[in-house]
Amino acid sequence: MLLYHTILLGPPEKQYETVIPIDGVKNAVSVAWDSKTNLIYWTDTSTSSINRALWNGSDHQVIVQNNLGKHKL
């Protein structure tokens, strides 16, 4: 499966949507973009991992894959 997350970019009068093509994503939540590095970050709840990749979908890396279980607050 690909990560098809729509992100609105730019100021309100010039916003546009884009799709991020990343293979292997099962259930992405909490997607964030670092404009300085052009990296996107997301949590995949199916694999209990925090991931990152370049904006074009390349260089996918799992950053954290431990201790992401359900915690009671």
Secondary structure, 3 states (H helix, E strand, C coil): CECCCCEEECCHHHCEEECCCCECCCCEEEEEEECCCCEEEEEECCCCEEEEEECCCCCCEEEECCCCCCCCC
